[in-house]
Amino acid sequence: MSEAPVFAHASEAELARILDYYKVEWQYEPHVFPIRWNSEGVVVESFAPDFYLPELELHIELTTLKQSLVRKKNRKLRHLRELYPMVRIKLFYARDFRALLLKYGRLDAAASLIGIDGQPPPRRGEAASGTAGGGVPVGSGSAGSGAADG
Amino acid sequence: MPASSLEKDVAEILIDETTLQAKVAELGARISADYHDRQVTLVSVLKGALPFMADLMRSISLPVRIDLMEVSSYGGATETSGQVRILKDLSSSIEGEDVLIVEDIIDTGLTLHYVTEYLRGKDPASLAICTLLDKPARRLVDIDIAYLGFEIPDRFVIGYGLDYGEIYRNLPYIGVLRPEVYGGE
């Protein structure tokens, strides 16, 4: 049995729960796509979409944080689509995630799932899990193997 | 609560009753032509598609069976764990039948994906999808829609079967709910 992934944000954990509920297999950050190289051909920037749904051959990237980070994410996504046109990826902004919560009657949980409030606080005395802060664990789905960067 | 007292919560009418009924008639005629001389089983997932199915079946000039299913929903009754399950299954076998799933709206596609796979396992002769509304903004699962009423923008819609908190289903049109009603922006 694979170890449950530790999510970087509560919104990712919520999406994982939704996918689990509807029996859609998912992987967390399994693929890392190089999107920028230096003059020596060394990768200087890559993008690891949050989720990959293997049955649907679809990547999902959640962006529920502040606008400056959304702009950075949009740029990365644009590069990815230019470099890897066969890769199917869907970007969910905060408004999209909020609409999902509304659809499932979970809008009351929005404050704790979206934006800064959805990020776990850094935990003292624990080794980093490869994500920012301590991460949000969830107990289902399958763990990804790629290192998170995006 | 009379439908008229609900209208204060409607920001705008997206699809009026006349347009809806014209589309239902059009879909019924197309289905009748496509399934000519065959019997069709309409399967609706409770509760939103009920008004649409009731009107659609009367627009189809073929032998029609109807059946209903109910499927649990994420977030319903505080369900945020576990998995989707059938709350009410079909009352008759669909093995060897021509089945048309009748939906009110396709959004993420997650529920319909589950229902389609479930019904496919019951060996129908054919399986197709008819939806009144398609809202593709947050589609996760590609759905092959054989009969489509309207593609709509990314708005929270109510009426003609669609609800918010189990209310507004009895409005005779498709309306957009005022954001203040659900705490939206």
Interface residues (C-beta under 8 A of the other chain):
Chain A: R17 I18 L19 D20 Y21 Y22 K23 V24 L53 L56 L58 I60 K90 F92 R95 D96 R98 A99 L100 L102 K103 Y104 G105 R106 L107
Chain B: S73 Y74 G75 G76 E79 T80 S81 G82 Q83 V84 D107 T108 L110 T111 H113 Y114 A137 R138 L140 V141 D142 D154 F156 G165 Y182 G183 G184 E185
